[in-house]
Amino acid sequence: MPRGVQLESNSRRDGTGTKAEADADSSPESEDEEEEEDGDVMIKVGKTEKPKISDELAELGFYAHFTESANLRPLHVLINISESACAAIPTSALPRLVSHAQSHLRRVFPRGTRIRSGNPDPLARVWRAGGHISALNWQRYDAGMQLNEGLFVGSPGWGIQRQRLVGEIVGISALPPPYGRAAKACSAYVYAELLHFEQDRTWSTNVTQDVPGAGANVLWNERFEWEFAADDLAFLRLTVMQSEFGRDDKIVSLPSVFLTERGEFPHPPHTRAFVNTT
């Protein structure tokens, strides 16, 4: 038996303990202890308060205090601004916003009327205005989530921005069918967008006819080339569209890519896009 382990007497276990022993068990000192059963032996274990975070992690973290107040002291506060308030700021104030963000953290959150859990454009509303954190609704994989993924997920980090892009759309495999057309053929094409501060560009492949309705493998083998001014927040976004009479429907959106010199185009699981960018 290890030393330092206190065992309860047999008299307490079989119910023959005295009243004094029972009173001792119910004393305030014993309330700070709990009993664990180890086979036939009752071992008393003292309660210890666990820290909320380890010291090692605490040393790595930078903690900010949320506030919506105009009081900007201390400097480690995280200023919260709604999407609506941010949109109301005139464009002429953009340089002042960027300058302010160099010394104060800013977080922009979606407006409360987004009942379908959509997201604002973090590129235009947050990052280009100097904001640091864009709060997003993860319930929907929309353009806001795709841009956020392109900047932060699987990225080599910040790098030299390219000013020329050559893209080759080879094809796509395991293309999911459009909504309501699981057993029918459709027509599809790839729509490319350059999201740039001043020089947005768009391009699309030719329309491929008679695409099978489930798990299709589609080839385009088409190429585009863009030249544009330097932009620290340039993105490429690709979407596979269904060609219809009137408004075309989106079949699948591929994750956006942050256009550094080393940027690579990612792909979601089960749907692989063969895209070459140089």
C-alpha positions as CSV (number, residue, x, y, z in Angstrom):
1,M,0.0,0.0,0.0
2,P,1.5,3.4,-1.0
3,R,2.3,5.7,1.8
4,G,0.2,8.9,2.2
5,V,-3.0,7.2,1.1
6,Q,-5.7,7.4,3.7
7,L,-8.1,4.4,3.8
8,E,-11.5,4.6,5.4
9,S,-12.0,2.1,8.3
10,N,-14.0,-1.0,7.9
11,S,-16.4,0.3,10.5
12,R,-17.4,3.2,8.2
13,R,-17.7,0.9,5.1
14,D,-20.1,-1.5,6.8
15,G,-22.2,1.2,8.5
16,T,-21.0,0.5,12.1
17,G,-19.1,3.9,12.5
18,T,-19.8,6.1,15.5
19,K,-21.8,9.3,15.5
20,A,-18.5,11.3,15.9
21,E,-17.1,9.7,12.8
22,A,-20.3,10.6,10.9
23,D,-20.1,14.2,12.1
24,A,-16.5,14.4,11.0
25,D,-17.4,13.2,7.6
26,S,-20.0,16.0,7.2
27,S,-17.7,18.7,8.5
28,P,-16.9,21.7,6.2
29,E,-13.3,20.4,5.9
30,S,-14.4,17.2,4.2
31,E,-16.6,19.0,1.7
32,D,-13.5,20.1,-0.1
33,E,-12.7,16.5,-0.9
34,E,-14.3,13.9,-3.1
35,E,-14.1,10.2,-3.0
36,E,-13.1,7.9,-5.9
37,E,-13.5,4.2,-5.9
38,D,-10.5,2.0,-6.7
39,G,-11.7,-1.6,-6.6
40,D,-12.6,-2.3,-3.0
41,V,-10.6,0.6,-1.6
42,M,-12.1,4.1,-1.1
43,I,-9.4,6.8,-1.7
44,K,-9.9,10.4,-0.7
45,V,-8.7,12.8,-3.4
46,G,-8.4,16.6,-2.7
47,K,-9.9,19.0,-5.2
48,T,-7.5,21.2,-7.1
49,E,-8.5,24.2,-9.2
50,K,-7.3,23.7,-12.8
51,P,-5.9,26.8,-14.7
52,K,-7.9,28.0,-17.6
53,I,-4.9,28.1,-19.9
54,S,-1.3,26.7,-19.5
55,D,1.5,29.1,-18.7
56,E,3.2,28.1,-22.0
57,L,0.2,29.0,-24.1
58,A,-0.4,32.2,-22.1
59,E,3.1,33.4,-23.0
60,L,2.3,33.0,-26.7
61,G,-1.0,34.7,-26.7
62,F,-1.9,38.3,-27.2
63,Y,-5.2,39.2,-25.4
64,A,-7.4,42.0,-26.4
65,H,-10.4,43.5,-24.5
66,F,-13.6,43.9,-26.6
67,T,-15.1,47.4,-26.5
68,E,-17.5,49.5,-28.5
69,S,-16.7,52.6,-26.4
70,A,-14.9,55.7,-27.7
71,N,-12.4,55.2,-24.9
72,L,-9.4,53.9,-26.7
73,R,-7.2,53.3,-23.7
74,P,-5.4,51.0,-23.0
75,L,-4.0,50.4,-26.5
76,H,-4.8,46.6,-26.4
77,V,-8.5,47.1,-26.7
78,L,-10.3,45.4,-29.7
79,I,-12.7,47.9,-31.2
80,N,-15.9,46.3,-32.4
81,I,-17.7,48.0,-35.4
82,S,-20.8,46.6,-37.1
83,E,-20.9,46.0,-40.8
84,S,-23.6,48.8,-41.2
85,A,-21.5,51.4,-39.3
86,C,-18.4,50.5,-41.4
87,A,-20.3,50.8,-44.7
88,A,-21.5,54.3,-43.6
89,I,-17.9,55.6,-43.4
90,P,-17.2,57.6,-46.6
91,T,-14.4,56.5,-48.9
92,S,-12.6,59.7,-48.3
93,A,-11.9,58.5,-44.8
94,L,-10.1,55.4,-45.9
95,P,-6.5,56.7,-45.4
96,R,-7.5,57.8,-41.8
97,L,-9.0,54.3,-41.1
98,V,-5.8,52.6,-42.3
99,S,-3.6,54.9,-40.2
100,H,-5.8,54.3,-37.2
101,A,-5.5,50.6,-37.6
102,Q,-1.7,50.8,-37.3
103,S,-2.1,51.4,-33.6
104,H,-5.5,50.0,-32.7
105,L,-7.1,46.6,-33.3
106,R,-10.4,46.6,-35.1
107,R,-13.1,43.9,-35.6
108,V,-16.0,44.1,-38.0
109,F,-19.1,41.9,-37.4
110,P,-22.1,41.2,-39.7
111,R,-25.2,43.2,-39.3
112,G,-28.0,41.7,-37.3
113,T,-30.5,41.6,-40.2
114,R,-28.5,38.8,-42.0
115,I,-31.1,36.2,-40.9
116,R,-29.9,33.7,-43.6
117,S,-26.3,33.8,-42.1
118,G,-24.8,35.4,-45.1
119,N,-21.5,37.3,-44.8
120,P,-20.3,40.8,-45.8
121,D,-17.4,41.2,-48.2
122,P,-14.3,41.1,-45.9
123,L,-12.1,42.4,-48.7
124,A,-13.9,45.7,-49.3
125,R,-15.4,46.3,-45.8
126,V,-12.6,45.1,-43.5
127,W,-9.2,44.4,-44.9
128,R,-8.9,47.3,-47.4
129,A,-10.0,49.6,-44.6
130,G,-7.3,48.4,-42.3
131,G,-9.5,46.1,-40.2
132,H,-7.8,43.1,-38.6
133,I,-10.6,40.7,-37.8
134,S,-13.7,40.0,-39.9
135,A,-16.3,38.1,-38.0
136,L,-18.0,35.6,-40.3
137,N,-21.0,33.3,-40.2
138,W,-19.6,29.8,-40.9
139,Q,-23.0,28.4,-41.7
140,R,-22.6,29.5,-45.3
141,Y,-19.7,28.9,-47.6
142,D,-20.2,32.2,-49.6
143,A,-17.8,34.7,-51.1
144,G,-16.9,36.1,-47.7
145,M,-15.9,32.6,-46.4
146,Q,-14.0,31.8,-49.6
147,L,-11.9,35.0,-49.4
148,N,-11.2,34.3,-45.8
149,E,-10.1,30.8,-46.6
150,G,-8.0,32.0,-49.5
151,L,-6.0,34.4,-47.3
152,F,-5.6,32.3,-44.2
153,V,-6.0,28.5,-45.0
154,G,-3.2,26.6,-46.6
155,S,-1.5,29.8,-47.6
156,P,2.3,30.2,-47.5
157,G,1.7,33.6,-45.9
158,W,2.2,37.1,-47.0
159,G,4.4,37.4,-50.1
160,I,5.4,39.5,-53.1
161,Q,2.3,40.3,-55.1
162,R,2.3,39.2,-58.7
163,Q,1.3,41.7,-61.4
164,R,0.7,39.1,-64.2
165,L,-1.4,36.0,-64.1
166,V,-1.7,33.3,-66.7
167,G,-4.4,30.8,-65.9
168,E,-5.1,27.5,-67.7
169,I,-8.4,25.9,-67.0
170,V,-7.9,22.2,-67.8
171,G,-11.0,20.7,-66.3
172,I,-12.8,19.5,-63.2
173,S,-13.6,16.0,-61.9
174,A,-16.5,14.7,-59.8
175,L,-18.6,17.8,-60.5
176,P,-21.8,17.7,-58.4
177,P,-25.1,18.1,-60.3
178,P,-27.0,21.4,-60.2
179,Y,-29.9,21.5,-57.8
180,G,-32.8,19.5,-59.1
181,R,-30.9,18.0,-62.0
182,A,-29.3,14.9,-60.5
183,A,-30.5,12.7,-63.3
184,K,-30.3,15.2,-66.1
185,A,-27.6,16.6,-68.3
186,C,-26.7,20.3,-68.2
187,S,-24.4,22.9,-69.8
188,A,-21.5,24.3,-67.7
189,Y,-18.6,26.8,-67.9
190,V,-16.0,28.3,-65.6
191,Y,-16.2,31.9,-64.5
192,A,-13.0,33.6,-63.4
193,E,-12.8,36.8,-61.4
194,L,-9.8,39.0,-60.5
195,L,-10.6,40.9,-57.3
196,H,-8.4,44.0,-57.5
197,F,-8.4,47.4,-55.9
198,E,-8.8,49.3,-59.2
199,Q,-8.7,46.7,-62.0
200,D,-11.3,44.0,-61.5
201,R,-11.3,41.5,-64.4
202,T,-13.6,38.7,-65.4
203,W,-13.3,35.8,-67.9
204,S,-15.2,32.6,-68.7
205,T,-14.6,29.5,-70.7
206,N,-16.8,28.3,-73.5
207,V,-19.9,26.5,-72.5
208,T,-19.7,22.7,-72.4
209,Q,-22.9,21.0,-73.5
210,D,-24.5,17.8,-72.2
211,V,-22.6,17.5,-68.9
212,P,-23.8,14.4,-67.1
213,G,-25.9,15.1,-64.0
214,A,-23.9,13.3,-61.4
215,G,-20.1,13.1,-60.8
216,A,-19.2,14.6,-64.1
217,N,-15.6,14.9,-65.5
218,V,-15.4,18.0,-67.7
219,L,-12.6,19.3,-69.8
220,W,-12.2,22.8,-71.2
221,N,-8.4,23.2,-71.9
222,E,-8.7,27.0,-72.2
223,R,-6.3,29.8,-71.1
224,F,-6.5,33.4,-70.0
225,E,-3.8,36.0,-69.2
226,W,-4.1,39.2,-67.2
227,E,-1.7,42.0,-66.4
228,F,-2.5,44.5,-63.6
229,A,-1.0,47.0,-61.2
230,A,0.4,45.8,-57.9
231,D,-2.2,45.2,-55.2
232,D,-1.5,43.8,-51.7
233,L,-4.9,42.2,-51.6
234,A,-5.5,40.7,-55.0
235,F,-7.5,37.5,-55.3
236,L,-8.5,35.0,-57.9
237,R,-11.9,33.4,-57.6
238,L,-13.3,30.6,-59.8
239,T,-16.9,29.4,-60.0
240,V,-18.4,26.6,-62.1
241,M,-21.7,27.9,-63.5
242,Q,-24.7,26.2,-65.1
243,S,-25.6,27.9,-68.4
244,E,-29.4,28.5,-68.6
245,F,-31.8,30.7,-70.4
246,G,-31.9,33.9,-68.4
247,R,-29.8,33.9,-65.1
248,D,-27.1,31.3,-64.8
249,D,-26.9,29.3,-61.6
250,K,-23.8,28.5,-59.6
251,I,-22.9,24.8,-59.4
252,V,-19.8,25.0,-57.2
253,S,-17.5,27.7,-55.9
254,L,-13.8,26.9,-55.6
255,P,-11.8,28.4,-52.8
256,S,-10.3,31.8,-53.6
257,V,-6.5,32.1,-53.9
258,F,-4.4,35.0,-52.5
259,L,-2.3,36.1,-55.5
260,T,1.3,36.0,-54.2
261,E,4.1,34.9,-56.5
262,R,3.9,31.5,-54.8
263,G,0.2,31.2,-54.5
264,E,-1.4,27.9,-55.5
265,F,-5.0,27.3,-56.3
266,P,-6.6,24.9,-53.6
267,H,-9.6,22.7,-54.2
268,P,-12.3,21.3,-52.0
269,P,-12.5,17.6,-51.3
270,H,-14.2,15.3,-53.8
271,T,-14.2,18.0,-56.5
272,R,-10.8,18.7,-58.1
273,A,-10.2,21.5,-60.4
274,F,-7.2,21.2,-62.7
275,V,-6.0,24.9,-62.8
276,N,-2.5,26.0,-63.7
277,T,-1.4,29.6,-62.7
278,T,1.9,31.2,-63.6
